[in-house]
């Protein structure tokens, strides 16, 4: 191994390996792996994506002058590494065996320097035009090597049909009148594909590593120049719980896990036997006891704790209403009282007293006297506020605002004197989603979380109104969130969770979900071409990939880091993909990219989010909608619309008001959709212009069977979180021209459920899609984690 790499750390999945100390950790916990297995893993991590022959591994592990049974030794070391990583030779997530050729590390690897602020080197292909269809050698696996690999061309029929652009659209007569601005097609050049050319000669490996070392030293120099006065990162992070029962809540934009403390105890939401409850834990994490709640309150959501630590502020969570009743619940659990008729989404006690609260409802803050139950306006905000926190001196209120359009969060503050809200800016964190800030008791540090698609870490700012760069307190490998400063110590408690396991596919013979093929291990949402030959998917970071569905060959990344892709849909001829995608801080748009790579083009854009584009059977129309309430509440009409690519006109589908998530059947006859609150699944007959309800109850992610005779969906509110199937052959036909949104649902049958996932730590999953053989694919979701205690650096 190169000297430079010996001084680094490598992260992959939930693991972090320190080359200098010889340690490997899983989600912060030490994993036993030493000697030859450790050296073998280090050799593979140094060259991810490359095939290492047994001879190369022999040299890395034993050197040239050792006389042992290398074949048996390598096989034994590989088995020990797989056992330590929880990997499988049959369904590998990390190490792939290639018969008679060697071994290859197939997961993404990030190499970090000792400085947490220095940029990490991601050892995986990063250019949108680069293919992984053949193993790479030497320096090709390293970013910055200057090599461009042209993708293997796809065998697709026909010629590329460019989409017409630069057109302002009129709404046809049969559509209802639009209350908003017309959508436009911005001009964009046609996609240009790279030409095949001879690759430049690879640089020597030592030269590239030297360049990496110089870049790291340069980053260190820049860091210390900018942060000379900053304290170091925390001396200790201690895990307090080990059962993974701390519950992050359902996956929606307005779910923010809240922790509270009275000093000796921490109050946190936990998931026990599939049910959420507020639990009291001692700060050592050894004793857990549920807090008793009245039946009409249910599990409840924590919002604050009283100054003396004797009472909790709790919000109802009985239904999907945006505003819910508030309760005062004694920490003993006895004598809970509902706070008048107030409906709110968050609340906090006013400074220095327990007889009035500040609550948030809509875009307004109001003060309520608990004695008289009279409310008065306090401040108007530019959005919905969460995580309301006062400074220790009571002069400043800070809070988190959620943007319903961009789905990002930001930190704001207002002075109690003038009550004018203003955003907070932190150098270096301009592109991150900021959330959930709280002051330490002394007020010298303000601790908050900063996150993006790939990570979530904790940071600290010095006091109120400081302008120094914030201090980074954590740097993975867990996702840290919901910081809670202790009442009397320099300790911050936080929630920590790891990434869930890889994608899984239903095995009909075993009637269980098993690991998906290795090239789909990081897939979030999956779409197959109509002929089943190709598969495209988005990963957890919002990047779009495609490969041959049979073996993963021809692997190609289709979008760069400047795009976040939510989902993709293949055109009927297999040449193009429609994307629901956006750039950081912008709205979701309908984009298009060639299946063989090239530039991404905007098809439709608006000042509101556009969602779930899909093709008609003939490829001449695109259906699209808006977003669900769970993704963020937007103002304005919400219906499903169809773009005619020949005339460039948009038409609203009759009766589609307050529906979203359209899915066009492969034969073009039906369009499925969900109600905005996701309590009803309906289908539109394109021939008769009629709607029919298929299912009532929580539903998500509808997917058509390949023959258009059945619709699959995720019944996420069922106790077993089942994937259901409803047959369209059982759908009756209402009279022509009539709609039947309230018609009787059609019987739906469970296909698979949570208990078939086979992973005890999984509490939910995303329904990712169907294979050409109608086998469900899922991405397990870990909605729980553990509590951690972080020792803050001493103040200077």
PAPA-558801 format. One line per 4 residues: number of its first residue (from 1); for each residue x, y, z of C-alpha. Coordinates in steps of 0.5 Angstrom, whole numbers, plus 500, padded with zeros to 3 digits. Layout:
// residues N
NUM	X/Y/Z; ...
//
This chain:
// residues 796
1	500/500/500; 502/507/498; 505/511/504; 500/517/503
5	494/512/504; 497/509/510; 495/516/513; 488/516/511
9	481/514/513; 477/510/508; 469/510/509; 464/505/505
13	457/504/507; 457/504/515; 464/502/516; 470/507/517
17	477/504/516; 483/508/519; 489/505/516; 494/509/521
21	491/505/527; 489/499/524; 482/500/526; 475/499/523
25	469/501/526; 462/500/524; 457/506/526; 462/508/531
29	463/501/534; 470/497/534; 470/491/529; 475/486/530
33	479/485/524; 487/485/524; 493/481/521; 492/479/514
37	485/480/513; 486/487/515; 491/488/510; 487/484/504
41	481/489/506; 486/495/505; 489/493/499; 482/492/496
45	480/499/499; 486/502/496; 483/500/489; 476/500/489
49	473/498/482; 479/494/480; 480/487/480; 486/485/484
53	489/478/482; 491/473/487; 498/474/485; 497/482/487
57	494/480/494; 499/475/495; 504/481/494; 500/486/499
61	499/481/504; 505/477/505; 510/480/500; 515/476/495
65	519/472/500; 514/468/504; 513/461/503; 506/459/505
69	499/456/502; 497/463/498; 491/460/495; 488/457/502
73	491/464/506; 487/468/501; 481/464/501; 481/464/509
77	482/472/509; 477/473/504; 472/469/509; 474/473/515
81	473/480/512; 466/478/509; 464/475/516; 466/482/519
85	463/486/514; 456/482/514; 458/481/507; 456/475/502
89	459/471/496; 453/470/493; 450/477/494; 456/481/495
93	455/488/498; 463/490/498; 467/484/495; 466/481/489
97	469/474/487; 471/474/479; 472/466/478; 479/465/476
101	481/473/476; 481/475/483; 477/480/487; 474/487/487
105	471/492/492; 465/494/489; 462/499/494; 463/507/494
109	469/509/498; 471/515/501; 478/517/503; 479/522/508
113	485/526/511; 486/527/518; 483/534/517; 475/533/518
117	474/540/514; 479/538/508; 475/535/502; 475/528/501
121	477/524/495; 471/519/493; 474/513/490; 469/511/485
125	467/514/478; 465/521/478; 464/523/471; 457/523/468
129	460/520/461; 464/514/465; 462/507/464; 464/501/469
133	463/496/464; 470/493/464; 475/493/470; 479/499/471
137	487/499/472; 492/503/475; 490/510/476; 483/510/473
141	480/509/479; 482/515/482; 479/522/481; 483/527/478
145	487/522/474; 485/526/467; 482/520/464; 475/520/460
149	472/513/458; 467/513/453; 461/509/455; 459/503/451
153	454/504/446; 447/502/447; 443/498/442; 437/502/441
157	432/503/435; 431/509/431; 433/516/432; 433/521/437
161	427/525/437; 429/532/440; 423/535/444; 421/542/442
165	422/548/446; 421/555/447; 414/555/447; 409/558/451
169	403/554/452; 395/555/451; 391/551/455; 386/547/451
173	378/548/451; 377/541/455; 381/543/461; 379/547/467
177	382/554/467; 388/555/470; 389/560/476; 397/560/475
181	402/562/470; 403/558/463; 408/553/463; 414/555/459
185	419/550/455; 426/554/456; 431/553/450; 437/548/450
189	441/545/445; 440/538/443; 444/533/447; 451/532/444
193	455/525/445; 462/524/446; 466/521/441; 470/515/441
197	478/517/442; 484/514/444; 485/515/452; 491/519/454
201	497/515/457; 495/514/465; 499/518/469; 504/514/474
205	501/512/480; 506/515/485; 505/522/481; 497/522/482
209	498/520/490; 503/525/490; 498/530/487; 493/528/492
213	498/529/498; 499/536/496; 492/537/495; 491/535/502
217	497/539/505; 494/545/501; 487/544/504; 490/543/511
221	494/550/510; 488/553/508; 484/550/514; 489/553/519
225	489/559/516; 482/560/516; 481/557/523; 487/558/527
229	483/561/533; 478/555/533; 478/549/538; 479/542/536
233	473/537/535; 470/534/541; 475/529/545; 470/524/546
237	463/521/543; 460/516/547; 454/511/545; 449/511/550
241	444/506/548; 445/500/544; 438/497/542; 437/502/536
245	430/504/539; 430/511/538; 425/513/533; 426/518/528
249	419/518/526; 415/517/519; 419/520/513; 416/526/511
253	418/534/511; 415/536/517; 418/530/522; 423/533/526
257	426/528/532; 426/532/538; 430/530/545; 429/534/552
261	432/533/558; 431/535/565; 438/534/567; 439/527/570
265	434/524/565; 433/525/557; 426/524/554; 426/521/547
269	421/518/542; 422/510/542; 419/505/537; 417/499/542
273	413/493/538; 412/497/532; 409/503/536; 412/510/538
277	412/512/545; 415/518/549; 421/515/554; 425/517/559
281	432/515/559; 437/516/564; 443/520/562; 447/513/562
285	443/510/557; 442/504/562; 434/505/564; 428/506/560
289	421/508/562; 415/510/558; 412/516/560; 404/515/561
293	400/519/556; 392/520/556; 389/515/551; 386/521/547
297	393/524/546; 396/517/543; 404/517/542; 405/525/542
301	411/529/539; 415/532/544; 416/540/543; 419/543/549
305	420/541/557; 419/546/562; 424/550/566; 424/546/572
309	424/540/568; 417/538/571; 413/538/565; 413/536/557
313	410/540/552; 407/535/547; 403/535/540; 398/531/538
317	399/526/532; 393/523/531; 392/524/524; 395/528/518
321	392/535/520; 398/540/519; 396/543/526; 394/539/532
325	392/540/539; 398/541/545; 398/538/551; 402/539/558
329	404/533/560; 408/532/567; 414/528/567; 411/523/572
333	405/522/567; 400/524/571; 394/529/570; 396/531/563
337	392/537/561; 390/540/554; 392/547/552; 385/550/551
341	383/550/543; 390/551/541; 392/548/534; 399/548/532
345	405/545/529; 410/547/535; 411/550/541; 416/552/547
349	415/556/553; 416/563/554; 423/565/557; 423/565/565
353	416/562/566; 412/556/566; 405/560/565; 405/562/558
357	407/559/551; 409/561/544; 406/557/539; 407/556/531
361	401/555/527; 401/557/519; 406/562/518; 405/566/525
365	407/566/532; 403/567/538; 403/567/545; 398/564/550
369	397/565/557; 396/558/560; 392/561/566; 387/565/562
373	388/561/555; 388/568/551; 392/568/545; 396/574/542
377	400/575/536; 407/575/537; 410/575/530; 409/574/522
381	414/569/519; 416/567/512; 414/560/513; 412/555/518
385	417/555/524; 420/549/528; 424/547/533; 423/554/537
389	429/555/542; 430/561/546; 437/564/548; 439/563/555
393	438/571/557; 431/570/553; 433/576/548; 433/572/542
397	429/566/539; 432/562/534; 428/557/529; 428/552/523
401	424/554/517; 422/549/512; 421/551/505; 416/547/502
405	418/548/495; 426/546/495; 425/542/501; 431/545/505
409	431/548/512; 434/554/514; 436/557/521; 433/564/523
413	432/568/529; 429/574/531; 430/579/537; 425/579/543
417	425/587/542; 423/588/535; 421/581/533; 423/582/526
421	425/575/523; 432/574/519; 436/568/516; 442/566/519
425	448/565/515; 454/561/516; 461/561/512; 462/554/509
429	455/552/510; 451/556/504; 449/550/501; 447/545/507
433	440/544/510; 441/547/517; 436/545/522; 435/544/530
437	439/549/533; 440/550/541; 444/554/546; 449/551/551
441	446/553/558; 452/558/558; 450/561/552; 457/561/549
445	456/556/544; 450/555/539; 449/547/537; 446/545/530
449	445/540/525; 447/541/517; 445/536/512; 445/534/505
453	443/528/501; 450/524/503; 451/526/511; 448/530/517
457	453/532/522; 453/537/528; 456/544/528; 457/549/533
461	457/557/533; 460/561/538; 455/565/542; 449/570/539
465	451/574/533; 458/571/532; 461/571/525; 467/566/526
469	466/560/522; 462/555/525; 466/549/529; 465/542/526
473	463/537/532; 462/531/528; 464/528/521; 460/521/520
477	460/516/519; 453/516/523; 448/521/521; 448/525/527
481	441/530/528; 437/533/534; 443/536/538; 441/537/545
485	445/541/550; 446/538/557; 443/542/563; 449/543/567
489	455/540/563; 459/541/557; 455/535/553; 451/535/547
493	446/529/547; 444/527/539; 441/522/535; 445/518/531
497	443/513/525; 447/509/520; 445/508/513; 440/502/512
501	442/496/508; 442/495/501; 436/494/496; 433/487/496
505	428/483/491; 423/479/493; 424/471/492; 418/468/490
509	421/461/492; 423/463/499; 417/468/500; 422/473/503
513	426/479/500; 434/477/499; 439/482/497; 438/485/490
517	444/484/485; 450/488/487; 450/493/482; 443/495/485
521	445/495/492; 445/502/493; 438/503/488; 433/508/491
525	428/508/486; 428/503/480; 425/503/473; 426/498/467
529	426/499/460; 420/496/456; 424/491/453; 427/489/460
533	434/489/457; 436/496/461; 435/498/468; 436/505/471
537	436/507/478; 437/513/483; 441/512/489; 441/515/496
541	445/521/494; 440/523/488; 445/521/482; 442/517/476
545	445/511/473; 443/505/468; 446/499/466; 444/492/463
549	439/489/467; 442/482/466; 449/483/469; 450/490/471
553	455/491/465; 455/498/461; 454/501/468; 454/509/467
557	452/515/471; 447/519/467; 447/526/472; 453/530/475
561	453/532/482; 449/539/480; 443/535/479; 439/531/485
565	434/526/481; 428/523/485; 426/518/480; 427/517/472
569	422/513/467; 424/510/460; 421/512/454; 417/507/450
573	423/506/445; 428/506/450; 432/512/448; 431/517/453
577	429/518/460; 424/523/463; 427/525/470; 424/529/476
581	430/533/478; 433/539/481; 439/543/482; 440/545/489
585	436/550/492; 431/550/486; 424/547/484; 423/540/482
589	423/540/474; 421/535/468; 428/534/465; 430/529/460
593	437/525/458; 439/520/453; 440/513/455; 447/513/452
597	449/519/456; 450/526/455; 447/533/457; 441/534/461
601	435/538/458; 429/541/461; 423/539/459; 418/543/463
605	420/548/469; 415/552/473; 416/557/480; 412/551/483
609	415/544/484; 413/539/478; 413/532/480; 412/524/477
613	413/525/470; 411/519/466; 410/517/458; 404/515/454
617	405/508/450; 406/512/444; 411/516/447; 408/523/444
621	405/525/451; 408/526/458; 403/526/464; 406/530/470
625	403/532/477; 405/536/483; 407/534/490; 404/530/496
629	403/534/502; 408/529/506; 414/533/501; 412/540/503
633	405/544/503; 405/548/497; 400/554/495; 396/553/489
637	392/549/485; 394/541/484; 392/537/479; 395/532/474
641	396/535/467; 398/532/460; 403/535/455; 402/533/448
645	409/533/445; 407/534/438; 403/541/439; 407/543/446
649	400/544/449; 398/542/456; 391/539/458; 389/538/465
653	386/531/466; 378/532/468; 377/530/476; 384/530/478
657	384/536/482; 388/534/489; 391/528/486; 398/527/485
661	403/521/483; 401/519/476; 403/513/473; 401/511/466
665	400/504/464; 404/501/459; 398/500/454; 396/507/455
669	389/505/457; 390/508/464; 393/513/469; 393/511/476
673	394/517/481; 394/518/489; 390/523/493; 394/529/496
677	394/526/503; 395/519/500; 389/516/503; 386/514/496
681	389/510/490; 385/512/484; 385/510/476; 383/514/470
685	380/511/464; 383/515/458; 378/512/453; 372/514/457
689	375/520/462; 372/517/468; 376/515/475; 375/509/479
693	377/508/486; 382/502/487; 384/503/495; 382/507/501
697	388/508/506; 395/510/506; 398/508/499; 405/510/496
701	409/509/490; 404/506/485; 407/501/480; 404/498/474
705	405/491/472; 409/490/465; 402/487/462; 398/493/465
709	393/488/468; 395/490/475; 397/496/480; 402/495/485
713	403/500/491; 405/500/498; 400/500/504; 405/504/508
717	400/505/514; 398/497/515; 402/494/521; 405/490/516
721	407/495/511; 405/491/505; 406/491/498; 399/490/495
725	396/488/488; 390/490/485; 387/487/479; 384/492/473
729	380/486/471; 376/487/477; 375/494/475; 368/496/473
733	366/501/468; 362/507/470; 357/511/465; 361/514/460
737	363/521/461; 362/520/469; 367/520/474; 366/516/480
741	372/518/486; 368/515/491; 366/508/488; 367/502/492
745	374/500/492; 377/494/489; 379/488/493; 387/488/494
749	392/483/495; 398/483/499; 404/481/495; 410/482/501
753	410/485/507; 415/488/512; 416/481/516; 419/478/509
757	425/483/509; 429/479/514; 432/484/517; 430/485/525
761	433/493/525; 428/495/519; 422/498/521; 420/501/514
765	422/501/507; 421/504/500; 418/501/495; 423/502/489
769	419/498/483; 418/492/480; 422/488/475; 420/485/468
773	418/479/472; 413/483/477; 418/482/483; 418/488/488
777	424/491/489; 425/495/496; 430/499/500; 430/498/507
781	429/504/511; 432/505/518; 427/509/522; 431/508/529
785	438/509/532; 441/511/538; 443/516/543; 450/519/543
789	453/524/548; 458/529/545; 463/532/550; 464/539/547
793	471/542/547; 473/547/553; 472/554/551; 477/559/550
//
